[in-house]
Amino acid sequence: MQNLAHQRILIIGGSAGMGLGAAQRLAKAGAEVLIAGRSQQRLDQAVASIEGHAAGYAADFTNSASLTALFARIGRIDHLVLAASSSAAWGPIAQVSGDALSTALNQKLVGYWMSIQAAIPQLRPDGSITLLSGAASRTPMPGTAALAAVNGGITQMAQTLALELAPLRVNVISPGLVDTPAYDGMSAEAKAGMFAAAAARLPLGRTGAVDDIAQAVEFLIASSWTTGALLDVDGGARMPVQPAR
Ligand SMILES: NC(=O)c1ccc[n+]([C@@H]2O[C@H](COP(=O)([O-])OP(=O)(O)OC[C@H]3O[C@@H](n4cnc5c(N)ncnc54)[C@H](OP(=O)(O)O)[C@@H]3O)[C@@H](O)[C@H]2O)c1
């Protein structure tokens, strides 16, 4: 395993949720952590919560000019983590318009694509890229076809890039349901119901915490002989608990 001390690691989507959890863990391991997101206020709060060497940069990963400006400011990096979120396109096919799917693809798949393109000139040739996809692309569930399309595209793209960009390592983490600010828009009651129902279906009996994913991010960055991997960190979501017969 590589020692992460003094490694420069950029986390796009590092000001909240799993990206922030990863930033906190990596900084504790001695890395120099750079986090990016759109809101400067959110970045400032996140940097204040990180013990270690951290800095925040405002950038929008759906905008190529913003990404170019970001990489011009930060310079060389050893590793890139993509943890920004998309506009979620939930619902059965009859209710998710082509425009909504198109927006979701643009905001996550295309955003990740443009982030990697912009990062390559600044990435150490034998560094790494870790992408967060989503368990909807691994476990078919009614109402999540659009999420499956977006996140499945990310997994397939990453495996091809692992070949194309070697010796740069490219790996994917597929997170299951994790309690993050992504669900702040739900009522407390609806959120508690959704998380309880999901936990009951999981072999491990609980939904995820951000540090469950952060551990996996740290592992994939440090694991110098791992590339093209897809790591399911989802409490066992692919093997849902079945009611007794
Ligand atoms: N939470 C889950 O249950 C879950 C499950 C499966 C997969 N995922 C995936 O895991 C990743 C992380 O999810 P999360 O729940 O940790 O998200 P989150 O808590 O909503 O945090 C998202 C982060 O991305 C940043 N961001 C959003 N849009 C951006 C943009 N256009 N440009 C730059 N930064 C942007 C946010 O900051 P600003 O808003 O300030 O830009 C924030 O730092 C996402 O790709 C999500 O789809 C999540």
The ligand as an ORCA input file, in Angstrom:
! r2SCAN-3c Opt
* xyz 0 1
  N     -25.804      9.456     -0.793
  C     -26.152      8.300     -1.376
  O     -26.977      7.539     -0.848
  C     -25.529      7.900     -2.690
  C     -25.761      6.590     -3.149
  C     -25.153      6.168     -4.329
  C     -24.349      7.040     -5.035
  N     -24.152      8.314     -4.582
  C     -23.225      9.157     -5.358
  O     -22.084      9.441     -4.554
  C     -21.583     10.763     -4.862
  C     -21.542     11.585     -3.575
  O     -22.868     11.689     -3.076
  P     -23.190     12.435     -1.699
  O     -24.486     11.891     -1.231
  O     -22.000     12.392     -0.825
  O     -23.446     13.927     -2.244
  P     -23.709     15.291     -1.418
  O     -23.696     15.068      0.046
  O     -24.929     15.898     -2.050
  O     -22.422     16.186     -1.798
  C     -22.225     16.485     -3.130
  C     -20.941     17.268     -3.279
  O     -20.786     17.561     -4.677
  C     -20.669     18.966     -4.854
  N     -21.265     19.296     -6.147
  C     -22.545     19.109     -6.561
  N     -22.698     19.567     -7.810
  C     -21.485     20.049     -8.193
  C     -21.023     20.699     -9.365
  N     -21.831     20.930    -10.413
  N     -19.707     21.056     -9.427
  C     -18.871     20.821     -8.376
  N     -19.272     20.247     -7.231
  C     -20.575     19.868     -7.149
  C     -21.411     19.561     -3.653
  O     -21.020     20.902     -3.363
  P     -21.826     22.165     -4.012
  O     -23.292     21.818     -3.926
  O     -21.422     23.347     -3.207
  O     -21.353     22.252     -5.418
  C     -20.938     18.610     -2.562
  O     -19.604     18.912     -2.183
  C     -22.533     11.335     -5.920
  O     -21.962     11.076     -7.187
  C     -23.803     10.516     -5.762
  O     -24.532     10.418     -6.969
  C     -24.734      8.767     -3.441
*
